[in-house]
């Protein structure tokens, strides 16, 4: 079953989010401290990922072009709107952005990174789901902490995670047939670094130091995928 790894990853996020909601009544002071620590840890993770690049010009160009496209499409607004739509359907009367904030932040944290891409490729090409299951365990524990502070919106991030990884797994045969191993490795490396900058921005947002609309940077990953083949074409 090609989608088994993606399904397990999504289910573990849901399970972690439900468990995290059991701790929703912790004191506000403790909640704020934990949230700040999460932000700092996410920022450090982003820095580590950023250093994976072997050519940071690719990262800069991808982020700039991706930001232009993302701002034009206003993806951040669309994600928030989706979260608020779900909030209205659930009839929630909680604090402002309680669902949308958790949904947006968790979706970005769980989507950005090389582990999901590598795991989905393994699922599709070799029917090996170990990487995605490992990622699911990590995401599950992360969702416990996130949902205890950011709300039930974290649970909804399981949907885009499943779709994103599932699509890669389904089309993995096409990807391997038309992209060389060297190009794929370079793409994963630069995608990781580009995602690292975005993860770092998410961490700063969670801490409250910035208000960067990180969702509008998502097209940067696609730009990396365009730049890498061009580089190999002219080598």
C-alpha positions as CSV (number, residue, x, y, z in Angstrom):
1,X,0.0,0.0,0.0
2,X,1.8,3.1,-1.3
3,X,-0.1,5.5,1.0
4,X,0.4,3.6,4.2
5,X,3.3,5.7,5.5
6,X,1.4,9.0,4.7
7,X,-1.7,7.6,6.4
8,X,0.3,6.6,9.6
9,X,1.9,10.0,9.7
10,X,-1.4,11.8,9.5
11,X,-3.0,9.5,12.1
12,X,-0.2,10.1,14.6
13,X,-0.6,13.8,14.2
14,X,-4.3,13.5,14.9
15,X,-3.6,11.2,17.9
16,X,-0.9,13.6,19.3
17,X,-3.3,16.6,18.9
18,X,-6.0,14.8,20.8
19,X,-3.7,14.0,23.6
20,X,-2.3,17.5,23.6
21,X,-5.9,18.9,24.1
22,X,-6.0,17.0,27.4
23,X,-3.4,19.4,28.7
24,X,-5.2,22.5,27.5
25,X,-6.1,23.7,31.0
26,X,-2.5,24.2,32.1
27,X,-1.9,27.7,33.6
28,X,-1.4,30.6,31.1
29,X,2.1,31.4,32.5
30,X,3.2,27.8,32.0
31,X,1.6,27.7,28.5
32,X,3.3,30.9,27.4
33,X,6.7,29.7,28.6
34,X,6.3,26.3,26.9
35,X,5.2,28.1,23.7
36,X,8.3,30.3,23.8
37,X,10.5,27.3,24.2
38,X,8.8,25.6,21.3
39,X,9.5,28.7,19.2
40,X,13.2,28.8,20.2
41,X,13.6,25.1,19.4
42,X,11.9,25.4,16.0
43,X,14.2,28.4,15.2
44,X,17.3,26.4,16.1
45,X,16.0,23.5,13.9
46,X,15.6,26.0,11.1
47,X,19.2,27.3,11.5
48,X,20.5,23.7,11.4
49,X,18.6,23.0,8.2
50,X,19.7,26.2,6.6
51,X,23.4,25.2,6.9
52,X,22.7,22.1,4.7
53,X,23.0,24.3,1.5
54,X,26.0,23.9,-0.7
55,X,25.0,27.0,-2.8
56,X,23.1,29.6,-0.7
57,X,22.4,31.7,-3.8
58,X,19.9,29.1,-4.8
59,X,18.2,29.5,-1.4
60,X,18.1,33.3,-1.7
61,X,16.8,33.4,-5.2
62,X,14.2,30.7,-4.4
63,X,13.0,32.6,-1.3
64,X,12.8,35.9,-3.1
65,X,10.9,34.6,-6.1
66,X,8.7,32.4,-3.9
67,X,7.8,35.3,-1.7
68,X,6.7,37.4,-4.8
69,X,4.5,34.5,-6.0
70,X,3.2,33.8,-2.5
71,X,2.4,37.4,-1.8
72,X,0.6,37.7,-5.1
73,X,-1.5,34.5,-4.3
74,X,-1.6,35.5,-0.6
75,X,-1.4,31.9,0.5
76,X,-1.1,33.0,4.2
77,X,-4.5,34.6,4.0
78,X,-6.0,31.6,2.2
79,X,-4.7,29.2,4.9
80,X,-6.1,31.5,7.7
81,X,-9.4,31.7,5.9
82,X,-9.6,27.9,5.7
83,X,-8.9,27.7,9.4
84,X,-11.6,30.2,10.2
85,X,-14.0,28.5,7.9
86,X,-13.5,25.2,9.8
87,X,-13.8,27.1,13.0
88,X,-17.2,28.5,12.0
89,X,-18.4,25.1,10.9
90,X,-17.4,23.6,14.3
91,X,-19.2,26.4,16.0
92,X,-16.1,27.4,18.1
93,X,-16.3,30.6,20.1
94,X,-12.8,30.5,21.3
95,X,-10.0,33.1,21.2
96,X,-9.2,34.9,18.0
97,X,-7.3,32.7,15.4
98,X,-7.4,29.7,17.9
99,X,-8.0,27.2,15.1
100,X,-6.4,29.1,12.2
101,X,-3.2,29.9,14.0
102,X,-2.7,26.3,15.1
103,X,-3.6,25.0,11.7
104,X,-1.2,27.3,9.8
105,X,1.8,26.9,12.1
106,X,1.5,23.1,12.4
107,X,1.0,22.7,8.7
108,X,4.1,24.6,7.9
109,X,6.2,22.8,10.5
110,X,5.1,19.4,9.4
111,X,5.3,20.0,5.7
112,X,8.6,21.8,5.4
113,X,11.7,19.6,5.4
114,X,13.3,16.8,3.5
115,X,12.1,13.9,5.7
116,X,8.6,14.0,4.2
117,X,9.9,14.1,0.6
118,X,12.4,11.3,1.2
119,X,9.9,9.2,3.1
120,X,7.2,9.6,0.4
121,X,9.7,8.6,-2.3
122,X,10.7,5.5,-0.3
123,X,7.0,4.6,0.1
124,X,6.3,5.0,-3.6
125,X,9.5,3.5,-5.1
126,X,10.4,0.7,-2.6
127,X,7.2,0.3,-0.6
128,X,9.3,1.2,2.5
129,X,7.3,3.3,5.0
130,X,9.9,3.4,7.8
131,X,11.0,7.0,7.2
132,X,7.4,8.3,7.1
133,X,6.5,6.3,10.2
134,X,9.5,7.7,12.0
135,X,8.5,11.2,10.9
136,X,5.0,10.4,12.1
137,X,6.3,9.6,15.6
138,X,8.2,12.8,15.7
139,X,5.2,14.8,14.4
140,X,3.0,13.1,16.9
141,X,5.0,14.2,19.9
142,X,5.4,17.6,18.4
143,X,1.6,17.9,17.9
144,X,1.0,17.0,21.6
145,X,3.0,20.1,22.6
146,X,1.6,22.3,19.8
147,X,-2.0,21.5,20.4
148,X,-1.7,22.0,24.1
149,X,-0.7,25.6,23.4
150,X,-2.1,26.5,19.9
151,X,-5.4,24.6,20.0
152,X,-7.2,21.9,18.1
153,X,-6.3,23.5,14.7
154,X,-3.1,21.5,14.9
155,X,-5.1,18.4,14.3
156,X,-6.3,19.7,10.9
157,X,-2.7,19.9,9.7
158,X,-2.9,16.1,9.2
159,X,-5.0,16.7,6.1
160,X,-2.4,18.7,4.0
161,X,0.4,16.4,5.4
162,X,-1.4,13.3,4.0
163,X,-2.2,15.0,0.7
164,X,1.4,16.4,0.2
165,X,3.2,13.2,1.0
166,X,0.6,11.0,-0.7
167,X,0.9,12.9,-4.0
168,X,4.7,12.5,-3.9
169,X,4.4,8.8,-3.2
170,X,2.0,8.2,-6.0
171,X,4.1,10.1,-8.6
172,X,7.4,8.8,-7.3
173,X,7.9,6.6,-10.3
174,X,7.6,9.5,-12.7
175,X,10.0,11.6,-10.6
176,X,12.7,8.9,-10.6
177,X,12.3,8.3,-14.3
178,X,12.9,11.9,-15.4
179,X,15.2,13.2,-12.6
180,X,18.7,12.0,-12.2
181,X,19.9,10.8,-8.7
182,X,22.4,13.7,-8.5
183,X,19.7,16.3,-9.4
184,X,17.3,14.8,-6.9
185,X,20.0,14.8,-4.1
186,X,20.8,18.4,-4.8
187,X,17.1,19.3,-4.8
188,X,16.6,17.7,-1.4
189,X,19.7,19.5,-0.1
190,X,18.7,22.9,-1.3
191,X,15.0,22.3,-0.4
192,X,16.0,21.5,3.1
193,X,18.1,24.7,3.4
194,X,15.3,26.8,1.9
195,X,12.8,25.2,4.2
196,X,15.2,25.8,7.1
197,X,14.9,29.5,6.6
198,X,11.2,29.2,6.6
199,X,11.2,27.1,9.8
200,X,13.5,29.7,11.4
201,X,10.9,32.3,10.6
202,X,8.1,30.2,12.1
203,X,10.1,29.9,15.3
204,X,10.5,33.7,15.5
205,X,6.8,34.1,14.9
206,X,5.9,31.6,17.7
207,X,8.1,33.5,20.1
208,X,6.5,36.7,19.1
209,X,9.6,38.5,17.7
210,X,8.3,38.7,14.2
211,X,5.1,38.4,12.1
212,X,6.5,37.0,8.9
213,X,3.8,35.5,6.7
214,X,5.7,32.2,6.2
215,X,2.9,30.6,4.2
216,X,3.6,33.1,1.4
217,X,7.1,31.6,1.1
218,X,5.8,28.1,0.3
219,X,6.2,28.6,-3.5
220,X,10.0,28.8,-2.8
221,X,10.1,25.0,-2.6
222,X,8.7,24.8,-6.1
223,X,11.2,27.4,-7.3
224,X,14.0,25.2,-6.0
225,X,12.6,22.4,-8.1
226,X,12.8,24.6,-11.2
227,X,16.3,26.0,-10.6
228,X,18.0,22.6,-10.0
229,X,17.0,21.1,-13.5
230,X,18.2,24.4,-15.1
231,X,21.6,24.1,-13.4
232,X,22.0,20.5,-14.6
233,X,20.8,21.4,-18.1
234,X,23.7,23.9,-18.5
235,X,26.4,21.8,-16.9
